[in-house]
Amino acid sequence: MAGNLKDYRKRRTDGGAEKRIEQPPKSDESIEKIVDRYGGKSEDELMRELFRMTGEQKREGSFDAAAMRRTASSIMPMLNAEQRQKLEAILDKLG
């Protein structure tokens, strides 16, 4: 899961030069804002923010563990073994 979120907007071409990916559809504008907000943060900072937000959702009664698990299950096939193990550990901590 390491990497820079700002790379979301870039990809490598065969020659190794970075090339900008086409702009996502308008409905994905919030993804751009999220990338901008969290792109420069360390893994520790991201984890603290995740746990803070989850705690807030639990206090408000809006935390949906089943939806979180469904989302995680949908991305698991795209992860390597180490990333899957790390995601499972995070999910266990979040409840």
C-alpha positions in Angstrom: 0.0 0.0 0.0 3.1 2.2 -0.1 3.2 4.9 -2.7 2.2 8.4 -3.3 -1.5 9.1 -3.9 -0.5 11.8 -6.2 0.6 9.1 -8.6 -3.1 8.3 -9.1 -3.1 11.0 -11.8 0.0 9.7 -13.5 1.2 6.5 -15.2 4.4 5.3 -16.8 4.6 4.9 -20.6 6.9 2.3 -22.1 9.7 4.8 -22.3 9.5 5.5 -18.6 8.3 9.1 -19.1 5.4 10.1 -16.9 2.2 10.9 -18.8 -0.9 12.4 -17.4 -4.0 10.2 -17.4 -7.1 11.7 -18.9 -9.3 13.6 -16.4 -11.7 11.4 -14.6 -15.4 12.0 -15.2 -17.1 14.8 -13.1 -18.6 12.3 -10.7 -15.0 11.5 -9.6 -14.1 15.0 -8.7 -14.1 14.1 -5.1 -11.3 11.6 -5.7 -9.1 14.4 -7.0 -9.8 16.4 -3.8 -9.0 13.3 -1.6 -5.8 12.8 -3.5 -4.9 16.4 -3.0 -5.7 16.3 0.7 -4.0 13.1 1.6 -1.3 12.7 -1.1 1.6 14.1 0.8 0.9 12.3 4.1 2.9 9.5 5.6 1.5 6.1 6.2 1.4 6.8 10.0 -0.5 10.1 9.3 -3.0 8.3 7.1 -3.6 5.6 9.7 -4.2 8.2 12.4 -6.7 9.9 10.2 -8.4 6.7 9.3 -8.9 5.7 12.9 -10.0 9.2 13.8 -12.6 9.2 11.1 -13.8 5.7 12.0 -14.1 6.6 15.7 -16.2 9.6 14.7 -18.5 7.5 12.5 -18.9 5.0 15.3 -19.8 7.7 17.8 -22.4 9.1 15.3 -23.7 5.6 14.5 -22.9 6.0 10.8 -20.1 3.4 10.7 -21.0 0.5 8.4 -18.6 -2.4 9.0 -20.3 -4.6 6.4 -19.9 -1.9 3.7 -16.3 -1.5 4.7 -15.7 -5.3 4.3 -17.5 -5.3 0.9 -15.3 -2.5 -0.4 -12.2 -4.3 0.9 -13.2 -7.5 -0.7 -13.6 -5.8 -4.0 -10.1 -4.5 -4.0 -8.4 -7.6 -2.5 -7.8 -9.3 -5.9 -5.7 -6.3 -6.9 -3.4 -6.5 -4.0 -0.3 -8.7 -3.4 0.0 -11.0 -0.4 1.7 -8.4 1.8 -0.9 -5.8 1.0 -3.8 -8.2 1.6 -2.3 -9.1 5.0 -1.9 -5.4 5.9 -5.5 -4.6 4.8 -6.9 -7.5 6.9 -5.0 -6.3 9.9 -6.4 -2.8 9.5 -9.9 -4.1 9.0 -9.6 -6.2 12.2 -8.5 -3.1 14.1 -11.3 -1.0 12.8 -13.9 -3.6 13.8 
